Amino acid sequence: MSDARLELLYSRDRIAQEVNRLAQQIGRDYSERQVLLVVVLKGSLIFGADLLRALPIKASVDFVRLASYGSETHSSGIVEFRYHLETPIRDRDVIIVEDIVDSGYTLTSLYNKLLNQNPHTLRICTLIDKRARREVEIEADYVGITMEDGFIVGYGMDHDERYRQLPDIYLVKS
């Protein structure tokens, strides 16, 4: 992918609008309650931080780290848990914060693992919902942008640990 070209897909302004819209929607759904955001590292770090700051309600944050891509541009289907929650979630309102839902393997694995810990509620918030490659039936409760297909980078999303720092989201064109 060293000869990849990047084409602007979603500007930082569009991303900020979506993050704020999602935060307001979560705020309405959980008014007067405190939520725990479970941010999926590394890709969701920037989205999770921006969402946390935009929330109009009390919130705390914890992190998990999963891997299913390696250095490929598609999921291997095998999900590896590399970092686990430190916060107990039993009887808590929990929202998984994911940068992108693609095949669904990673998110389904995480969702089922957290569901077994008996949270009061468990919902999913994603910035990007990519439909074309969905292999597992899972739906996010809060969706920023829906797209069909394409490999994207920027705003925390990477390819081989590159491009995370870009403030906009780009479509990778080979």
BELFEN-V911102 format. One record per backbone hydrogen bond with DSSP energy under -1.0 kcal/mol. NH is the residue of the N-H (numbers start at 0). CO is the residue of the C=O. E is the energy in kcal/mol with one decimal. If there is no record, write none. Layout:
<<NH,CO,E> <NH,CO,E>>
This chain:
<<3,0,-1.6> <4,172,-3.6> <6,170,-2.5> <8,168,-2.7> <9,168,-2.1> <14,10,-2.4> <15,11,-2.4> <16,12,-2.1> <17,13,-2.1> <18,14,-2.7> <19,15,-2.4> <20,16,-2.3> <21,17,-2.7> <22,18,-2.5> <23,19,-2.3> <24,20,-2.2> <25,21,-2.7> <26,22,-2.6> <27,23,-2.2> <28,24,-2.2> <29,25,-2.1> <32,29,-2.3> <34,57,-1.9> <35,92,-2.7> <36,59,-3.0> <37,94,-2.9> <38,61,-2.6> <39,96,-2.3> <40,63,-3.6> <43,39,-1.9> <44,41,-1.8> <47,43,-3.4> <48,44,-2.1> <49,45,-2.5> <50,46,-2.8> <51,47,-2.6> <52,48,-2.1> <53,49,-1.5> <54,50,-1.2> <59,34,-2.4> <61,36,-2.4> <63,38,-2.1> <64,82,-2.2> <66,79,-1.6> <71,68,-1.8> <75,67,-3.9> <79,66,-2.6> <81,64,-3.3> <82,64,-1.6> <90,117,-2.8> <91,88,-2.2> <93,120,-2.5> <94,35,-2.7> <95,122,-3.1> <96,37,-3.0> <97,124,-2.8> <100,127,-2.5> <107,103,-2.4> <108,104,-2.2> <109,105,-2.3> <110,106,-3.1> <111,107,-2.4> <112,108,-1.9> <113,109,-2.7> <114,110,-2.6> <115,111,-1.5> <116,113,-1.8> <117,114,-1.6> <119,91,-1.4> <120,91,-1.5> <122,93,-2.4> <124,95,-3.3> <125,141,-2.9> <126,97,-1.4> <127,98,-1.9> <128,144,-2.9> <129,100,-2.5> <130,146,-2.1> <131,147,-2.4> <133,130,-1.7> <134,102,-2.8> <135,102,-2.0> <140,123,-1.3> <141,123,-2.2> <143,125,-2.1> <144,126,-3.2> <146,128,-2.3> <152,169,-2.2> <153,156,-2.8> <154,165,-3.7> <155,163,-2.1> <156,153,-2.0> <158,161,-1.5> <161,158,-1.4> <165,162,-1.5> <168,9,-2.8> <169,152,-3.0> <170,6,-3.1> <171,150,-3.2> <172,4,-3.6>>
